[in-house]
């Protein structure tokens, strides 16, 4: 009933191909049940039909440079599923407004989940996602921590016709030039980091600075470097040099030594995860922060911060500026409810990665409840332009044009006197959403069709 | 086509063809019958067959074979981007480019043998990997990986088909190459690849390669120049890897540099040794085993485990989950390591040796035709 004409190639539709596939496999394939459903019921992939449960797929890095984040994301996903199913104390379901979920699963179906390891590699992530879609029959999958991987999974989502809720991904490209109709991002992006950080940098470091960038060499690093460069150069700063470093380099000393003699007085680290921990630690060990250059104190800026990284970098993060999507110390009701139930479950506060993944899962489930169906085009329309509150960042808009959330951004500083081992980031400023909102046209890209 | 093959070889080929085509059915009991994993079985099977021609037959251990896989992928994706989404030109282009790349690397590396050869190939592969991340980013798109985009040229496609709203998908004259059609396309190529490998092994050229493995110095003393033979084997092997790489792009039009990493090169060595180096079927079995572990065991978590042991009492269930838990999910490579060690220690000839032993044991027990069993085992040894 929904054969799409726009993707016809030589007069074949997906339905036709599925049938051809069945014919080819006939005799060889003991047709799995989802196959039957796909061919004859309302046509969308992994339609749960009359089943009593639906499956979500959580695809996170369990190994590699972003493994810490991945582990925390997985905890949050499990908690979200619990809350959606009406177990535990309900967390943000108590604070989210408007809310269509009733705490009995989604549309009366219990939520189950499968997990996978992306290994922070596009290949492995897509293989794992395909397993979830083709074998486990997930209705939605989610995950994050590397924008390259997120973008690869998002384009797979469009091909497969299964919605992908981005976890932690900060590249402008995710909802910019590589945006997809089947991909959604709650997390903020590099552009917003730049816009939020600019005024604070001007205030604390002045307008006459010389910046040196070290940048993780992939989509996220590139766009963050570009965004931060645009912001700082608008302030009047000069960019001395911008050096790309491989992801997961481990040892950054060969990149940091040249900074010492470059005449720069600010080092901007466009690194994340273990990379950021290593590069920052080494930069501090090399004595950069004790230096005086051009008559000014040498400064380090980490545009994208997270508490997990701060924990890894220890003492070295004190006084260093950056931005973050969310921090557990926020005092609004949504954040508090989430921190409380996460703390009860696992014994420590959640990271921003956990927060965004938790929120994304709830948002998807809620969109299904509002749409009254799991049929992806309807769910997508329910998410597009959705305005909500009580999820930790104040009033938030899921912009329809690029599937990007717009909400307040936090500018933070490494805490000089932490009161606990988790109290590592001090919120300097909550930058209102209006200040970081931009025109969706500036990054280009096409969302693509609703029906695939 | 079958001229010069023994009856056993013909049976082997026919049996293999049937098994390959029925793979979805065979993989069903172990929960591996979904298109993506089946495609991986076929593709990495091709990769391992090709590697086996070099390692199992010729005795050269290349530690950089993934480079050819990566080059094949990039070439195929560029064909999709530049010319057409039809898979035939992409596969041919991928195989040709990696063949040429193999000729270049082989020409240099084959001046040495043994460990020096291994290290040279490893170095070249690592160089390719790092180049793909640094200076070659305009071609490879670095860490993000080479992907299709809306504004690709696709010269031939634009002549015939209106540009759709979404990204086009790879196709074989209109048949989309995802899901089961994609698997059967890879499967047919796997069968062809297997047949070519069979013919090579049974040919005078294959005899020459085997002689190189046995004693290259003696070959040289008797007046043979072995290097052209070794180079040819290297190039063929590289082309197999290129075929596998381009098929990876066919089933999923995206190429990343991590395909060229040394771990990927090591993986194919593991596959071959696990299955049985030098045998015809072994490497394919090894490839299947490793891909199965990577895709299935990595997806197990404690919840799933306790579900599958739910027939046991709670206490036993918890204990079992506690014991098995660390070996699945993120620890799947730990389990693979243990299996690998066990096979290398107890079955030095790989899975194929295991099969031969079971076969022999079955024959002895059945008191059947011992001559046939002997023939089978001697054939196995010859492979």
Interface residues (C-beta under 8 A of the other chain):
Chain A: X6 X7 X8 X9 X10 X11 X12 X14 X17 X18 X20 X21 X22 X24 X25 X28 X29 X30 X32 X62 X63 X114 X115 X116 X117 X121 X122 X123 X124 X126 X127 X128 X130 X131 X132 X134 X135 X136 X147 X148 X151 X152 X155 X156 X158 X159 X173 X178 X216 X217 X218 X219 X244 X246 X247 X446 X448 X449 X452
Chain B: X21 X22 X23 X24 X25 X28 X31 X33 X34 X35 X36 X37 X40 X85 X130 X133 X134 X137 X142 X143 X144 X145 X147 X150 X161 X164 X165 X166 X167 X168 X169 X171 X173 X174 X175 X176 X178 X179 X180 X181 X184 X248 X252 X254 X256 X258 X259 X294 X295 X296 X298 X299 X301 X304 X329 X330 X332
